[in-house]
Amino acid sequence: MSILSVTFHCPKTHLEEWENYIDETLVLMTENLIDVDKYILSEVHSDYIDEGKNFNLLLLFDNDELRDDFVKSELENIAERIEAKFGQEVMIFNTFLNPKKSRF
């Protein structure tokens, strides 16, 4: 199993538009990803962030190769679409999670 965590940070000024984008577009894009076995899309609660809000897309792949291919192709496409709509307002952070032990 290989995991990718994608965090999106949206400032307060664009929250309503971003949440609509998540519901109408990002969920559909995620549902149509071929190499993603499972995913979790979450709103992130944090006591330390008050200038906006974070959202996280946790993607599970069968192996590292599928995850790497996704980052090089699909994630770049997703990022380009988000940048075309929101400019530099929505920031995207990738985190590669390499499980040492898991129990699902």
Summary of the structure (lengths in Angstrom):
residues: 104
radius of gyration: 13.9
end to end distance: 10.9
largest distance: 39.7
contacts: 269
relative contact order: 0.30
helix: 40%
strand: 33%
